[in-house]
Amino acid sequence: MLKDILLIIILQLVYVPILTLRTIFMVKNMSALASFMGFLEALIYVFGLSIVFSGEQSYIAMIVYAAGFGAGLFVGGYIEQKLAIGYTSVTVNLQEKNEELIRLLRENGYGVTVYVGEGRDSQRYRLDILTKRNREEELLEIIEKYEPKAFIISYEPRRFKGGFLVTAMKKRIKNKKTTSK
């Protein structure tokens, strides 16, 4: 019985992160990876349930299964945050144009587009920045350091075409191919 309980917990700690990644891959249109994760997910799910319902005291196994599912959600969320797949679009609203911040962001590889707008009381400046999700915290720290009163919104774009980031990525891929030959 103890062996089955440990196996159920281990299976859930593997199953739920795979479920999390499969969902993310589907949302990000990475169908091949999502399909593979779905296969693994179904295999582990059926195997785990067979263990739960084959034992004499299945109510204990069911509770362990549910607890393992909850723990697996925590692990899956942690893994997703560390992988940080995809991109983030960050909109920064400033009261004054901060040339130093804009220059620093560009020097650090961020594509920054600056817009001038009309606020309630005065002119405002909006920075639109697209970055990889794994660089979002770094970006927010820079902004916080130079503009602690900035109004910031970040969201994940589903699709984009052209622009600074796409051009920079194509150049990096091209450079990697020529240097690896």
SEBA-918377 format. One record per residue (C-alpha): residue in one letter; x, y, z negated. Coordinates in steps of 0.25 Angstrom, whole numbers, plus 5000, padded with zeros to 4 digits. Each point is the difference from the previous one (the first is absolute). Layout:
% SEBA-918377
aXYZ;...
//
This chain:
% SEBA-918377
m500050005000;l501150104996;k500749975014;d498750035007;i499850134993;l501550055003;l499849965014;i498750075001;i500650134995;i501249995009;l499149985012;q499250124996;l501250084999;v500449965014;y498650005006;v499550144996;p501250085005;i499949925013;l498550045000;t500450154998;l501150005011;r499049935009;t499050114998;i501150115002;f500549945013;m498649995005;v499750154997;k501350045007;n499749915012;m501149904998;s499249895004;a501049895002;l500650024985;a498550014995;s499749875007;f501249934994;m499750054986;g498549965002;f500549865003;l500949994987;e498950074992;a498949895004;l501049894998;i500350054986;y498650034997;v499549865003;f501149934993;g499850094987;l498549975000;s500249855002;i500850004987;v499050094993;f498949905003;s500749874999;g500350014985;e499149954988;q500050144993;s499850085012;y499450124992;i501450034995;a500649985014;m499050105005;i500450104989;v501449995003;y499750015015;a499350134998;a501150054991;g501149965010;f499150085011;g500150134991;a501549984998;g500249985015;l499250135003;f501050074991;v501249935007;g499450025014;g499850154997;y501550014995;i500549935013;e499250095009;q500550134993;k501449955002;l499949965014;a499350135003;i499649965014;g499550115009;y500050165000;t499550114992;s499550135005;v500350114989;t499350145001;v500650114991;n499450134998;l500950114996;q499750154995;e501350055007;k500849945011;n501249934994;e501150005010;e500949924991;l499149894998;i499649995014;r501550005004;l500349894989;l498949915005;r500550015014;e501449974996;n499549884993;g499449945012;y498550044998;g499250065011;v499450134995;t499050085008;v499650144994;y498750065001;v499550144996;g498650014994;e499050094993;g499849974986;r498950064991;d500950114995;s501250005009;q500849935011;r500449864998;y501049905006;r499749865003;l501149905002;d499649875007;i501049894998;l500049855005;t500949904993;k500149864997;r499349954987;n501349964994;r500550145001;e498750074994;e500550014986;e501350065004;l499350105008;l499050044989;e501250014990;i500750105010;i498750085002;e499750004985;k501450054997;y499950125010;e498550034999;p499449954987;k498750075003;a499849945013;f498749945004;i500349865006;i499149905006;s500549875006;y499349895008;e500449885009;p499750035014;r499549885008;r500650045013;f500950105006;k500750035013;g501250095004;g500750104992;f501350014992;l499949874992;v499649915012;t501250075008;a500949984989;m499649854998;k500249975015;k501450064999;r500449924988;i499549875007;k500750045013;n501350034992;k499949874992;k499949925013;t501250065007;t500949994987;s499649854998;k500549965014;
//
